[in-house]
Amino acid sequence: MSTENEGTEVPADPTAPSVPATPPVPATPPAVPTAAERAPRPPQAPVEPAAPVPSAQEAPTQVQPPVPPAPPAQAPAPAAAPFPAAEPVTAGAPAGAGGWPPAPPAVPAWGEPVPAPSGAPGAPRRRGGGLVAAVLVAALVAGGIGGGIGYWAAQREDRGPESTTVSSGEAPASFKREAGTVAAVAAKALPSVVTIQAKSGDVQGEGGTGTGFVYDQEGHIVTNNHVVASAAEGGTLSATFSDGRTYDAEVVGRAEGYDVAVIKLKQPPKGLKPLPLGDSDRVAVGDATIAIGAPFGLSNTVTTGIISAKNRPVASGDGGGSNSYMSALQTDASINPGNSGGPLLDAAGAVIGINSAIQSTGGGYGQSQAGSIGLGFAIPVNQAKAVAEQLIKTGKPVYPVIGATVNMNEKGEGARIAEQGAGGTESVTPGGPAAEAGLRPGDVITSFGGHAIDSGPTLISEIWTHKPGDEVKVTYERDGKSASTTVVLGKRAGDS
């Protein structure tokens, strides 16, 4: 891991001497004259001053930087006020050992203008003024460390050289974090989030890393299907908590279409604390979000953002032929490969979604190794909860259906019911929900439950937000005319 300025030479500040100026040596007091010396002497003629004799030029042994000129005599100025300490940041430049030399000025960020030296050209400068200016640059960049040094540099000129201890202020460990802050929410949630390692049962032992969270005290963990799919058939699963404890786990049930899975710890510890579940239907655009996961295997990573959109139709695949559809919560909290299956929390620490997919720069939705570009998608927790309960109860998912095959490639006008189904079957199941509602092949569904439909994947995403038996209003077009009907959703058990 590298940092932006690693290996970059730091230029010297033009206003600061590279070495401390030699302090003035007090003059030796004159000797007390004797009685003979105090006796009056005859006046003498004034002596003409001798012409200056140039000294022999010597070869210098070391080149020293120019020392700034001494300031002209002036009335004493009031003592400089201490510089306020800057806000602490994550990293700072260390101060020089022993108090000198001071920490070098930080390199300006790429693209930023280089600050000009203070003071008009040719104007006299106080010794130490360059030092203060250089350290202030470090204070603005280095935060708490630079702030402490800036205060010391401003005061040492008035008090003279002395031994000084620079304090970084109150240690972060003693900070009191109020309830509702990101730090407080994360501290409470992290012990209930696990990093999942999945390995297949074949010779290659392929697998990956994902995230999950404690669903109940019996040891059930909710995650994404694509996180555990490689270990579902004879593979191995393990779950590691934030304190480093690792437990073997097994798959309870998987729902490929929803991209939800439930696993269970084989020997769950006592005192498990399930994360509270929120209400994803009440989430509003602009609400704060907190994502916890293991991006690129970095466990216990916390990122923040907001809900940037709701009801975003998302179709994603795991690369193995399994596709999932969701009417997702969109967030700009940083989500990367490895975050999959982790909780998306609201500001109170309640789960409002399961992080599942990202928009990659390559186009399309998925879980590729592309990094976050600020477009992450989470399965709404209300839907995930219903699926998880079904998986814990029966081990198999149940999907609501309309009993019609729609075109999955067209986009923009709606979801068109195909002329034929898979393998030449009828596209509208006789006696099924769509047939009972009067829908026919060629009809274009433009609205489902009040939500606009622009494609087949969008229609499926909306259907799966409901439950079998729900009555849903459908708007469709036939022969250029718009009409409406009501569909009573049927059901399909399992993924096959």
C-alpha positions in Angstrom: 0.0 0.0 0.0 1.4 3.4 -0.9 0.5 6.9 -0.1 0.4 9.9 -2.4 3.6 11.5 -1.2 5.6 8.4 -0.5 9.1 8.6 -2.0 8.6 12.3 -3.0 11.4 14.7 -2.1 10.1 17.5 0.1 11.4 21.0 -1.1 12.7 23.4 1.5 10.6 26.4 2.2 12.2 29.5 0.6 11.5 31.7 3.7 12.9 29.3 6.3 16.7 28.9 7.1 17.8 25.3 6.6 19.8 25.6 9.9 19.2 27.6 13.0 20.7 31.1 12.9 23.6 31.4 15.3 22.3 33.1 18.5 24.0 36.3 19.5 26.8 35.9 22.1 26.6 38.4 24.9 29.5 40.9 24.9 32.2 40.5 27.7 31.7 43.2 30.3 34.6 45.7 30.4 37.2 45.4 33.2 37.1 47.9 36.1 39.8 50.5 35.5 42.6 51.0 38.1 43.5 54.3 39.9 46.3 55.0 37.4 44.0 54.4 34.5 41.5 56.8 36.0 44.1 59.7 36.2 43.7 62.5 33.7 45.8 62.4 30.6 46.9 65.1 28.2 44.8 65.5 25.2 45.9 63.8 22.0 45.5 64.6 18.4 42.7 62.7 16.8 43.9 59.7 14.8 42.6 59.2 11.3 40.9 55.9 10.8 43.1 53.4 8.9 41.9 52.3 5.5 40.4 48.9 5.6 42.8 46.2 4.6 41.2 43.4 2.6 41.7 40.0 4.3 43.3 37.2 2.5 40.7 35.0 0.7 40.3 31.6 2.2 38.8 28.6 0.6 35.5 27.9 2.4 35.2 24.5 4.1 31.3 24.4 4.1 28.8 26.4 2.3 26.3 27.9 4.7 22.9 29.3 3.7 22.5 33.1 4.0 21.2 34.2 7.3 18.3 36.7 7.2 19.3 40.3 8.1 18.7 41.4 11.6 15.6 43.6 12.0 16.0 47.3 12.6 15.7 48.7 16.1 12.1 49.3 16.9 9.7 49.5 19.8 9.0 46.1 21.3 6.0 44.4 19.7 3.3 42.7 21.7 3.8 39.0 22.2 2.4 37.0 19.3 -0.8 35.1 20.1 -0.6 31.4 20.0 -1.7 29.7 16.8 -4.9 27.6 17.3 -4.3 23.9 16.9 -5.6 22.5 13.6 -8.3 19.8 13.5 -6.7 16.3 13.8 -6.4 14.2 10.7 -5.5 10.6 10.1 -1.8 11.1 9.3 0.6 13.8 9.9 4.3 14.6 9.3 6.5 13.8 12.3 8.4 16.6 14.0 12.2 16.5 13.9 13.9 14.9 16.9 15.1 17.1 19.7 13.0 20.1 18.6 15.2 20.9 15.6 15.0 20.9 12.7 11.2 21.3 12.6 9.1 19.1 10.4 9.6 20.0 6.7 6.7 21.7 4.9 4.3 19.2 3.3 4.4 18.9 -0.5 1.3 20.8 -1.9 -1.3 18.5 -3.3 -1.0 18.0 -7.1 -2.7 20.9 -8.9 -2.7 23.2 -5.8 -0.9 26.6 -6.2 2.3 26.8 -4.2 1.9 29.4 -1.4 3.9 32.5 -2.0 6.3 33.7 0.8 4.7 36.1 3.2 5.8 39.7 3.3 6.7 42.2 0.5 10.0 41.7 -1.3 12.9 43.4 0.4 10.9 44.0 3.6 12.8 43.2 6.8 11.7 39.9 8.4 12.0 38.7 12.0 14.2 35.7 12.6 12.0 32.7 12.9 9.2 34.2 10.7 10.2 31.8 7.9 10.0 28.9 10.4 6.5 29.8 11.6 5.3 30.1 8.0 6.7 26.7 7.1 5.2 25.0 10.1 1.9 26.6 9.5 1.8 24.9 6.1 2.5 21.7 7.9 -0.2 22.5 10.5 -2.8 22.9 7.8 -1.9 19.6 6.3 -0.7 17.6 9.2 -3.5 18.5 11.7 -2.9 17.9 15.4 0.9 17.5 15.1 1.5 20.6 13.0 -0.8 22.6 15.2 1.2 21.8 18.3 4.5 22.7 16.6 3.0 25.9 15.2 2.1 27.1 18.7 5.6 26.2 20.0 7.3 28.1 17.1 5.3 31.2 17.7 6.2 31.4 21.4 9.8 30.3 21.6 11.1 33.5 20.1 9.8 35.5 23.0 10.8 33.1 25.8 14.2 32.1 24.5 15.5 28.6 24.0 14.1 26.1 26.4 13.2 22.5 26.7 9.6 22.1 25.3 7.3 19.1 25.3 4.8 19.1 22.4 1.5 17.4 23.2 -0.9 16.0 20.6 -3.9 16.7 22.8 -6.4 14.3 24.2 -6.0 10.7 23.1 -8.8 9.5 20.7 -9.4 6.5 23.0 -10.8 8.8 25.7 -13.3 10.6 23.3 -16.9 10.1 24.2 -18.9 9.2 21.1 -22.5 10.2 21.4 -25.2 7.7 20.3 -26.1 8.2 16.7 -22.6 9.1 15.5 -21.1 6.9 12.8 -18.4 5.7 15.3 -21.0 4.7 17.9 -23.2 2.9 15.3 -20.3 1.0 13.8 -18.9 0.0 17.3 -22.3 -1.5 18.1 -22.8 -3.2 14.8 -19.4 -4.6 14.1 -19.6 -7.5 16.6 -22.7 -8.8 14.7 -21.0 -8.7 11.3 -19.0 -11.7 9.9 -16.5 -12.2 7.1 -17.4 -15.3 5.2 -14.9 -17.6 3.5 -16.4 -20.0 0.9 -14.5 -22.8 -0.8 -15.8 -25.3 -3.3 -15.5 -29.0 -2.9 -13.6 -29.6 -6.1 -9.9 -30.1 -6.6 -9.2 -26.4 -7.3 -11.0 -25.4 -4.1 -12.3 -22.2 -5.7 -14.2 -19.7 -3.6 -14.2 -16.2 -2.4 -14.8 -13.8 0.5 -18.0 -12.0 1.4 -19.9 -10.7 4.3 -22.9 -11.6 6.4 -24.7 -10.5 9.6 -26.2 -12.2 12.6 -29.9 -12.8 12.1 -30.9 -14.5 15.3 -29.4 -16.0 18.5 -29.5 -19.5 17.0 -26.6 -18.7 14.8 -28.3 -18.0 11.4 -26.4 -15.6 9.2 -27.9 -13.7 6.3 -25.8 -13.1 3.2 -25.9 -13.1 -0.6 -26.4 -16.3 -2.6 -23.5 -15.5 -4.8 -21.2 -15.4 -1.7 -21.9 -19.0 -0.7 -22.9 -20.6 -4.0 -19.4 -22.1 -4.6 -19.6 -24.0 -1.3 -23.2 -25.1 -1.6 -22.3 -28.5 -3.1 -19.8 -30.2 -0.9 -17.7 -27.1 -0.1 -16.7 -25.5 3.1 -17.8 -22.3 4.8 -16.4 -20.3 7.7 -17.5 -17.1 9.4 -15.1 -14.9 11.3 -16.3 -12.3 13.7 -14.7 -8.9 14.3 -12.8 -10.2 17.4 -11.1 -12.9 15.3 -13.2 -15.9 16.4 -13.9 -18.2 13.5 -16.7 -20.8 13.2 -17.5 -23.4 10.6 -20.9 -23.0 9.0 -23.3 -24.7 6.6 -25.8 -23.6 4.0 -29.5 -23.6 5.2 -31.0 -22.4 2.0 -30.4 -20.3 -1.1 -32.6 -18.1 -3.3 -30.7 -17.5 -6.6 -33.4 -15.2 -8.0 -33.4 -13.0 -4.9 -29.6 -13.4 -4.4 -30.3 -14.1 -0.7 -28.9 -17.0 1.3 -29.0 -18.2 5.0 -26.1 -20.1 6.6 -25.8 -21.4 10.1 -22.9 -21.6 12.5 -22.3 -25.3 13.3 -21.4 -24.5 16.9 -22.8 -21.0 17.6 -21.4 -19.2 20.6 -23.6 -17.9 23.4 -24.6 -14.2 23.5 -25.0 -13.6 19.8 -26.5 -10.2 19.1 -28.7 -10.0 16.0 -28.7 -6.7 14.2 -32.0 -4.9 14.4 -34.0 -4.8 11.2 -35.4 -1.5 9.9 -38.2 -0.8 7.5 -36.9 -0.3 3.9 -40.3 1.0 2.8 -39.9 4.1 4.9 -36.4 4.9 3.7 -36.2 8.2 1.9 -33.7 9.5 -0.7 -31.1 11.5 1.2 -31.2 9.3 4.4 -27.7 8.5 5.8 -26.3 5.0 5.2 -23.5 3.0 6.7 -22.1 0.0 4.9 -20.0 -2.7 6.7 -18.1 -5.5 5.0 -14.8 -6.9 3.8 -14.0 -5.1 0.5 -11.2 -7.0 -1.3 -10.9 -9.1 1.9 -10.3 -6.1 4.2 -12.6 -7.2 7.1 -14.5 -4.8 9.3 -14.5 -2.0 6.9 -17.0 0.8 7.5 -18.1 3.3 4.8 -20.8 5.9 4.8 -23.0 7.6 2.3 -26.7 8.3 1.6 -29.6 6.7 -0.1 -29.2 8.2 -3.6 -32.3 6.5 -5.2 -35.0 4.0 -4.5 -36.7 1.3 -6.5 -33.8 1.0 -8.9 -34.3 -2.1 -11.1 -31.1 -4.1 -11.1 -30.3 -7.4 -12.8 -27.1 -9.1 -11.8 -25.3 -12.4 -12.4 -22.7 -14.4 -10.5 -20.9 -15.5 -13.6 -22.2 -19.1 -13.2 -25.5 -18.7 -15.1 -27.6 -17.6 -12.1 -29.3 -14.2 -12.5 -31.0 -12.2 -9.8 -33.4 -9.3 -10.0 -34.1 -6.6 -7.4 -35.9 -3.3 -7.0 -32.8 -2.0 -5.1 -31.9 0.7 -2.7 -29.1 2.8 -4.4 -26.3 4.2 -2.2 -23.1 6.1 -2.7 -21.5 4.5 0.3 -18.4 2.7 -1.0 -19.2 -0.9 -1.8 -16.7 -3.2 -3.4 -16.2 -6.9 -4.1 -16.2 -8.5 -0.6 -19.0 -6.2 0.7 -21.5 -8.5 -0.8 -23.9 -9.9 1.8 -23.1 -7.2 4.3 -25.6 -4.9 6.0 -26.5 -1.5 4.8 -27.5 0.4 8.0 -29.5 3.5 8.6 -28.3 6.3 10.9 -29.8 4.5 13.9 -27.9 1.2 13.2 -30.9 -0.8 11.8 -30.5 -2.9 8.7 -32.3 -1.4 5.7 -30.7 -3.5 3.0 -28.2 -6.2 2.0 -25.3 -4.9 -0.2 -25.4 -7.0 -3.3 -24.2 -5.3 -6.5 -22.3 -2.4 -8.0 -22.3 -0.5 -11.2 -18.9 -1.1 -12.8 -17.2 1.2 -15.3 -17.2 -1.7 -17.8 -21.0 -1.3 -18.1 -23.8 -3.4 -16.6 -24.4 -4.4 -13.0 -22.5 -7.1 -11.2 -19.9 -8.2 -8.7 -16.8 -7.8 -11.0 -13.4 -6.8 -9.5 -14.0 -3.2 -10.6 -14.0 -0.8 -7.7 -16.7 1.5 -6.4 -17.7 4.5 -8.5 -20.4 5.5 -6.0 -23.2 3.4 -7.4 -24.0 0.5 -5.0 -27.2 -1.5 -4.8 -28.8 -3.2 -1.8 -31.7 -5.6 -1.5 -34.4 -3.9 0.6 -34.5 -5.6 4.0 -38.3 -6.1 3.9 -37.9 -8.4 0.9 -34.7 -10.0 2.3 -36.5 -10.7 5.7 -39.4 -12.5 4.0 -37.0 -14.6 1.9 -34.8 -15.4 4.9 -37.7 -16.6 7.0 -38.8 -18.9 4.1 -35.4 -20.3 3.8 -35.0 -21.0 7.5 -38.5 -22.6 7.5 -38.3 -24.8 4.4 -34.8 -24.4 2.9 -36.4 -23.3 -0.4 -37.4 -19.9 -1.8 -40.9 -19.1 -3.0 -41.4 -16.6 -5.9 -44.5 -14.7 -6.9 -45.3 -15.0 -10.6 -47.8 -13.7 -13.2 -47.8 -16.8 -15.4 -46.4 -15.1 -18.5 -43.2 -15.0 -20.4 -41.9 -11.5 -21.3 -39.1 -10.3 -23.6 -36.0 -9.7 -21.6 -34.0 -7.8 -24.4 -36.3 -5.0 -25.3 -36.1 -1.8 -23.3 -37.8 1.6 -23.3 -41.5 0.9 -24.1 -42.3 -1.6 -21.4 -42.3 -5.4 -20.9 -43.7 -7.1 -23.9 -45.4 -10.5 -23.4 -43.6 -12.9 -25.8 -45.4 -14.7 -28.7 -44.1 -18.0 -27.5 -42.6 -19.3 -24.2 -39.4 -21.4 -23.7 -39.2 -24.4 -25.9 -42.2 -23.4 -28.0 -44.6 -23.4 -25.0 -47.4 -20.9 -24.6 -46.2 -17.6 -23.3 -49.3 -17.0 -21.2 -50.0 -20.0 -18.9 -53.6 -21.2 -19.4 -55.5 -20.6 -16.2 -52.6 -18.7 -14.7 -52.7 -15.2 -13.2 -52.1 -13.3 -16.4 -54.6 -15.3 -18.3 -57.2 -14.8 -15.6 -56.5 -11.1 -15.8 -57.1 -11.0 -19.6 -53.5 -10.5 -20.7 -52.5 -11.9 -24.1 -49.3 -12.4 -26.1 -48.1 -9.1 -27.6 -49.4 -7.0 -24.7 -46.9 -4.4 -23.4 -47.0 -3.9 -19.6 -46.2 -0.3 -18.8 -47.0 -0.1 -15.1 -47.1 -2.6 -12.3 -48.4 -1.7 -8.9 -48.0 2.0 -9.7 -44.4 1.7 -10.8 -43.4 2.5 -14.4 -42.1 -0.5 -16.3 -39.6 -0.1 -19.1 -38.3 -3.6 -19.6 -38.7 -7.3 -18.7 -36.0 -7.2 -15.9 -37.8 -4.2 -14.4 -41.1 -6.1 -14.4 -39.6 -9.1 -12.7 -37.9 -6.8 -10.1 -41.2 -5.3 -9.3 -43.1 -8.6 -9.2 -40.6 -10.0 -6.6 -41.2 -7.1 -4.2 -44.6 -8.7 -3.6 -45.9 -12.0 -2.2 -48.0 -14.8 -3.7 -51.6 -13.9 -3.4 -51.1 -10.1 -3.7 -53.6 -8.3 -5.9 -51.7 -5.8 -8.2 -53.0 -3.3 -10.7 -51.4 -3.7 -14.1 -51.5 -1.1 -17.0 -50.8 -2.4 -20.5 -51.0 -1.4 -24.1 -52.7 -3.4 -26.8 -53.0 -2.2 -30.4 -51.9 1.3 -29.4 -54.6 1.6 -26.7 -53.9 1.7 -23.0 -56.0 -0.5 -20.5 -55.7 -1.7 -16.9 -56.5 -4.9 -15.1 -55.8 -6.6 -11.7 -53.5 -9.6 -11.4 -53.6 -12.0 -8.4 -50.0 -13.3 -8.2 -49.4 -17.0 -8.2 -46.3 -18.7 -6.8 -43.4 -20.9 -7.8 -41.3 -22.9 -5.2 -37.6 -23.4 -5.7 -35.1 -22.1 -8.3 -35.5 -25.0 -10.8 
